[in-house]
Amino acid sequence: MEKKGVVLGISAYKQGSAAVLVADGEITAAAREERFSRVMGDSAFPVASVRYVLKEAGVEFGKVDAIVLDDPLPAGGSVKARWRRFVFQMRVLWMLKQFGRTKAPLLFPEHLLPCTANAFFPSPFERAAILTINETGTAICVGNKAHLRIIRETGEPSAAVLYRAFADFLGFGTGGELEGLALYGDAFSDQTQLFKEKITDELVEMKEDGAIVLDMYYFDAAAKPLRIHVREWELLFGIPQRARDGALTGGHANFASAACQVLTTIITRLAETVKMLTEESNLVMAGEVFSSCAANNRTIPSKLFKNIWIQPVAGAAGSALGAALAGHHVHLERRRMLVADADRMCYTCLGPEYAEQEIEAVLTRCGARYRHFKTFDELASVVSWDLAGGQVVGWFQGRMEFGTEGLGNRSVLADARNPKIQKALGLKTKRGEGFVPFGASVLAEDASRWFPTVAVSPYKTTAFLLHERHRLPEVNPEEDIFTRLYRQRSSVPAVTCVDYSVRVQTVSEESNKKLWTLLNCFKKLTQTGLLANTAFQIGDRPMACTPEDAYNDFLYSELDCLVMGNFLLYHNKQLGVGGKVNQVRKQGEQEDSKQT
């Protein structure tokens, strides 16, 4: 009998550190360090995450078969390079000592292997072409069962570097704002075409196979990761770099449109190259570039591949997952077990879960006022009425998501039919007036009624066009961004982009029974089995992990209701609890100012 392989994957000392445990080929537990430390993007060694995944899996540290970091050791034969390798190894080993003794080897995989493993091994395909793009390079591979074969691998620069550069110039992160703003630009205006010409003539040379060459005059080559020379960009494009919270103009929207047109060309050429080199019918993709639905839609309509699967967890967290899977299948040479038509991501719900007794203990200790329901169906019925009445609901159930998206376990939910909800959701979660509509959670059995081209989409990684019968004509495309944003353009305006696309999560009884039950209750009440859904993340804080996090974030925010397990809390009922709300808000504002 084949020995059960237990592998610990770790991403450390970079933004978004994380730990993952794979046992017998199954992704048993995974978490980001920021969720425990409450420091957004925490880059520290993921001590709390390692402790969690070991405890969740019921595995002693000494029983782990391999420990895999997500980065190779520093290269080079010089004395300085050898010293750097030694120091890094000692640093990691010193951190691992606190978990106990182990005979497991400490592995540092080859360049881009974790990202490639992250794309293929959790996918539902026995074999597939693989395209990965991150800031360290681009890889085209073929995966077959438990084996990976590299077809082409290139280092910097990659489309991910260019994507981040465009986003930085507009004051964004990598959460899809660039593509969201591009929808408000005029793709055919003289300004947009001028921006596009300057990008392709001065900034980047695009090869026919999707490779790119950057003019390093416009970049800080010494920075890791690569950063832009702001002054040179401002002179090139004739507009100033936008501050993170700066005003948005039509010029910004047109620049975003031009940038996305260039990225579209690059990614499409890469997809065509993948098809030509591999001749595979299935494609899997991973990398922060593919965290955007718009990027995914650039390749999906091309009909190059029969089936496409996008890894919903990217960045350092995705690399930790890929490291664990690479350790299991490549180093330990364990077989890959497939389930028909299903991936192995467990809907990304791989984090901590809390029992009713634990939730009640927290609420009692905090002096919270709550209502407890004997059955979940009764709770779902009451919450449906609250949602239909315009309430914004914090939703805390089951195991925490590993990715950045709230998929029904750590979510904020609202009625997508309400034209005021788009603005209310942004303000009540202290994220401000965003211009990217929220994602939609829809009953899987009803999805085709809303989106005629819909496919199974459990992760909100794909956007689909809303059915014409649910659309309203746009009144004036010349209006400013926020006027257009809040103008009702469909029967579900809170989730509808200006091009009538919607980021969709299809919800089945199997994928998330509690969210599916709530959607059914809401449908019985409103004839609409669809809700707006965003992550339970307040302001610049990480996603709520524990009941304490959820309750404190609830008090700090403007959310109307909080559901944890079978407990229901109303914000206006908490105001009389010894000034608790004002106290928590003051503490939260102080913490936010420190992080800023």
N, C-alpha and C positions, 0 to 999 in steps of 0.2 A: 504494500500500500504506500502511495506517495506521501511523503512527510508534509504536514501542513506548514506552509510558508508564512511567516509573519514579518512584514517589512514596515519600517517607520520612515516616512518621507518628510523632509524638513526643508523649508525655505527660511533663510535667516539673513539678517543684516542688509535688508533691502525693504523698500516700502511694501507693507502688506504681508509680513512674515506669517507663516502658517505651519501646521503639522497635520499629517495624514497617516492613518494606519490601515494597511491592507492585510487581511488574513485569509488564507486559502483562496486568494483571487478576488475576494469580496472587499469593497471599500467599506470598512466597518465604521470609521469615525474620521471626521475632518473638521478643523476649526481654524479661524484666523486669530492671531494674538490680540488684535485690536478689540475684539469682542469681550475679552477678559480684562485687559488693561484699561479699556475705555479711552485709549489714545488713538485717534484716527490715523490709519496708515502705519501703525506701529512697526518699526523695523528691528526691534530688539529680538534676541534669540527667543523663540516661542516656547518658553518654559511652561506657561499655563496651558498652552495648546497641547504640548506633549503629554503633560499630566492627564489632561482630559481624555485624549484618544486612547491612552493606555488603560485608564479606568473604565471607559465606555466599552472597550473590547474585552475587558477582564484579563488583560495580559500583563504579566510582570516584565519589567524592563530586561531582566536577564534572560527571558524566553524569546526575545526578538532575534530573528535570524539575520537581519541586515538593516543597517541604518544608511539612508541615502540622502545626501545633500543635493540641492537642485542646480548647483554650479560646479564646473570643473575647477581643479586647483589652478592657481596662477601659473601660466606657461613661462617657458624660458629657461636657459641653462646658466645664466649668470649667477653670481653669488647673491645679488639682490633678489632675483627671482626665487632662488632656492630658499632664501631666508623668509620671503613672503609666504611660500608654501608651508614652511615649517610653522610659522606664527599662526597662520589660519587654521591649520590642523590642530595645533595645541589649544587654540581659542575654542574650537568646537568641542574637543575632547574634555576640556575643563568644564564647559557648560553641561555636558552629558554626565559628568561624574555625579551630579546631584540626584540623578534618577537611580543610582545603584550600579552594581557591576554587571558587565556583559562581555561575552566573547564574540558578539556580532561584529563583522567587519564594517568599517566606516568607508563608504563608497562615494566617489566624486565622479559622476557620469560625464560622458563626452558632451561636447558643445551641442546644444539644441535637442539632445535626446529626451530630457524631461518634457519639453513642449510637444515633441512628436509623440511620445508615449501618452501624454495627456489627451491628445487629439484622437488617437486610434483605439487604445485598449479599452476605454469605457464605452466605445461606440457599439451599435447593434450589428455591425457588419463583420463577417468572417474575414473578408479582405476588402481593401479600399485604397484609393489614392489618398495621400495625406498632404495638406498644405498648411504650414505653420508660419506665422509672421510675428516676430516680436522685435524689440529694440536691438537685440544682439544679432539678428539675421533672419534669413528666410530658408526654409527647407521644403523640398519636394521628395516624398518618400512613397513607398508602397508597404502596406501592412497586410500580412497574411497569417491568420491564426495568432500565434504568440511571437511572430517574427517581424522585424522591421528591416527594410532595405532602403538605404539612402540612394536617391537618384541624382539629386543636385542639392548642394548646400552652399549658401553664400552668407558672408558676414555683413557688417554694416556697410552702407546704409540700407535700410529696408523701408517698406511702405509704412511701418509702424513709427519709424523716426520722423518721416515726413508728416504723418498724421498728427503726432504730438507737437511738431513744430507749428503747424497750422493752428492747432487748438491753443497752444501757448500764446500765439500772436493775438488771438481773439479773447484771451483771458479765461479759457476753459480748461477743464480736466479732460479725461478720456471717456466720459460717460454718455456720449452721444449728442452733446450740445452742438458740436460742429455741424452734424447732419441735420439736426433740428432747425438750426438757424438758416441753413442753406435753402430750406423750403420756402423761406420768406424772401429770398433774393429773386431777381429777374435773370434767369439763366441766359437770356438772349440780349441783355442790355449791352450798350457799348462799354460801360464800366466793367461788367463781369467779364466780357471777352478780353478787355485790356489786362485785367488781373490774370486771366488764364494765360495770355501770351507771355506776360512777364514771368510767370511761374515756369512755363515750359522753355522759354528762351534764356532765362537768366539763372533760375533756381535749381532746376532738375532736368536732367536728360533722361528720357524714357526709352528703354530698349524695346524691341518688338517682343521679346520673351518675358517682359514684365520686370526685368532688372532695372535699377535706376542708378544714376550717378549724380551726386549733389555737388554744387559749387560751394566749396568750403569757405569762400569769402564771406558767406552769409551765416556761417555757423561757428560756434566755439568748439573747435576740435578737441580741446583739452578737457572739456566737461564730459562727465560720465553720469547719466546718459547725455548724448549730444544735445546742445541747446543753441538757440538762435542768437545772432548778433542783432539786437533789437534796432539799433540805430540804422544799420544797413537795410533791414527789412522796411523800416518806415520810409527811408529815402527811395527804395525800389518801388513800393506800392503807393506812396503818396498819402498814406493815412497813418495815424498814430496807433501804437499797440494799445489795445483796450485793457483797462484795469479789470480785475476780477469782478468787481461790482459796478463797473462803469456802464454808462448808457449805451444802448444798442441803436445803431443807425442803419439806414438802407445800405450804406457803404460796407458795413460789417457783414450784412446779409449777402451782398453781392460777392464779397471776398470769399465767404463760406461756400457759396454756390460754385465759384470758380475752383476752389480747393477740392470740393467733392467731385467735380467733373474730372479733374486730374487723377484723383484717387480711384475713381471708377475705371478709368482707362488702364491704370496700373494693375488693379485687381483682376479686371477682365482678361488682360493679357496673361497674367499669372495663371488664371484658371484654364485658359486655352493651352498654355504650355504644359500644365499638369496633365491635361487630357492627352496631348500629343506624346508626352514622354511615358505615360503609364498605361494608356488605353483601358483604364478601369472604368466601370460603370458607377461605382460608389465613390463619393468624396467626403472626407472628414476634414474639418478645419479647426484651428485653435489659435488664439492670440487676441490681444486687446483690440486690434482693428476689427475683429469679428464680434466684439461685444456690441457693436452698433448694428441695428436691424438694417439700416440703409446699406452698409457694407455687404451684408449677407444677401440682400436683394439684388446686388449688382451681379452676382454669379448665378443665383437660383433661376432667374428667368431665361438665362442663356441656353438652357436645355442641353448643356454639355454633359451632364451627369444624370443618371436615372434617380439616384438617391443622394441626398446631402444631409450630413449631421454636423451641427456646430456645437463644440464644447462650451457649455454655459459658464464655466469657471476659468477665468484667464488670469494674467499677471502672476505675481509670486505665489498666490494660492494654487493656481493651476499648475505651476511648476512643481510645487510640493507634492501634488497628487500624481503628476507624471513621474516624479522621482520614485515614489513608492511603487507605482505600477511597473516602471522600468526595472526596479530592483527585484520585483516578484517574477516577472516574465523573462527578463533578459539575464540578470545575474543568477537567480535561483533556477531559471529555466523551467518554471512551472507552466502548466497548460493554461490556456485561456478558455473559460467556460462561457458559452453564449446562451442567452435566452431568446427565443424566437420573437422578433419584432420589438425588442426592448433593449435599451441601453442599461448600463450598470451604475448610473449616477444617483440612484435612489431619489430622483427628483431634487437633488442637491441637499436634501434634508438629512444632514449627517452630524449635526451639532447636538448640544445638550437638550434634554427634555425634562420637564418638571411635573411631578405628580400633583393631584388636587390638594393633598395634605401640605405639600411644600408651598404651594401658592397661597393657601389659606393662612399658613403660619406667617408668611411675609405680610399679607394684608392686615392681619391682626396686629402684628408688631408695629406696623406703620400707622395704625389707627384709621385705616381706610373704611369707608362706608360702601358696602357692596350688597349685591343680591346674588344668592346662589340658587341654581336650578338643578332639580333632581335628574332631568334628562337633557341631553344636548339638543334634541329636536325642539323642546320648549324654548330653550335659549335662542336657537336660530330663528324661531318664529318672532320672538320679541325684537331681536336685533334687526330683522328684516323691516319691521315697522319703523325702527329708528332710522335705518338707512333711507327708506322711502320718504321719511320726513326731513331729509336734508342733513342728518347727523353724519359726522366723520368719525369712523370707528377704528381704534387701535385693536389689532387682532393678534393674539399671542397663543399659539397652539403647538403641541408636538415638538419635534426636533428642529432646531434652528437651521436655516439655510446656510450653506457654505459659500454660495455666491453672493453677489451684491444685490440681486433682485429679491424682493419679497414675493414668495410664491404661495402664500396662504398659511404660513406658520409664524412669520414675523412680518406682518403686513399692516398697512393702513388702507381701509376700504371706504368707498363712498359710492353714491348713486351716479353713474355716468350720464344719466338722462338730464341731470340738473345743470343748467347752463352756468350757474354760479360756482359749481364745485371745482372747476379747474383752478380758479383763483383761490378759493377757500382752502383747498388741499395744500397749496404752496405756502399760504400764510399760517395755517394751523400746524403745519409741521416745521415752521420756522426756516423754510428754504427760500422764501421770497417769491416774487412773481416770475416763475420760470416760463419759458416759451415752448418747452417740449411737453406735449400732452402726456398724461399718465398712461400706463399700460392697462389692458383690459383682461380680466379673468372671465371666461365664458364657458358655459356648460358644453362639454365636448359634443354632446348629442344635438345641440342647437347651433353649433359654430357655422355650419354651412348656410343657415338662414341669414346670418350677418355678413359672412365673408365667402363669396362663391368659389374662390380658389383656395380655401383654407386646407391645411394639412394638420396632422397631429403636431402640436406646438406647445409642449409643457413648460418651456423655459423663457418665453417672451424674447427669443432670439430672432424671430422673424416677424415682419410686418405684412399685413394683408390689406388689400383694398376693401373698403366697406361697400356692401351691396348698394346699388344705385337707389333702391327704394327707401333706403335710410338716409340719403343725402339731401342737403338743402343747397341751393345755388349760392356761390360766393357773391356778395353784394358789390364790393369795391376792392379789387386787388391792389389798389394804390394806397390804401390806408396804412398807417404805421403798424409796426410789428404787434404791439400789445392790443391795439384795437382789433386787428385781424384775429389774434389769438382768442380773444374772448367773444368774438362774434359767433353765434350758433351756426354751425355748418352741417349738422346732422342730428339725428334723434338721440345720439349719445355723444354730445359735444366734449365732455371731459376727457375723452380718449381719442378724439379724431384730429389728425394732423391736417394742415391746410391742403394737402394733396389727397385727402380722404383715406389715408393709410392709418392702420391701427396696430400697435404692438400687442400681439395676442398670446395669452396663455390659455390653452384648452385644458379644462378641468374635468376629469372623470372620477367615478367613485373609487377606482383603484389608485389614481395618482394622489388625491387628497380628499378623503371622505368627508371631513368636516367642512371644508370650503365648498365642496360639491353639495352637501346638505344645505348650507346657507344659500347658495345660488338657487337651489330648487325652491326653498321657502320664499326667496325674493321674487322668483318667477311666478309663483302662485299668487303673490300679492300684486305684482305689477305687470305680469306677462313679459317680463324681461329677465332672462337668465344670464345677465352680464353685469359686472361691477368694475369700477375703476379700482386699481390695485397698485400701490407703491410700497416700497420697503418701510418697515417700522424703524425709521431713522430720523431723528429729530435734529434739525439744524446741522451742525458739523460733527455731531456725535456719531459713533459707530452704531450699527444695528443693535437693537435691544437683545440681550442674550438671556438674562435671568429675570425672574419676576420682579426683583428690586429695580433692575434697569427699566423694565417696562413701566412700573408704577411711577418712578421718579421722572421718566421722560413724559409720561402722561400728565403729571402735574406741571412740568416745565413748559409743555406745549399748550396748544389751544384745542386739542382733540376733545370731541364731545363725549365719547364713550370709550371704555377700555374693556375688552373681553379677554380673560385669561382662564383657560379651561372652561369650566361651567360657571365662572364668576363674571358678573356684569357690574361695571362701575360707571357712574355718571360724573362728569367733571364738576357740574354745578352743585353736586351733593358733597364734594370734598372741600369746598371753600370754607366751611365752618370748623374744620378740624385744626384748631389751635394755630391758625396762620400758616399751616403747613405748605400751602401752595406758594405763597409769597416767599417763604423761606427757601423752598426748592428752586424757584425761579431765580432768586438772587444768587444762590450757589451755582446754578447752571450758567448764568451770565458771566460770573467770575471765571468759571472753568473754560467757557468758550473764549473769553478774552485772552486767557493764558495760552490756549492752543493757537489762537490767531497770531 
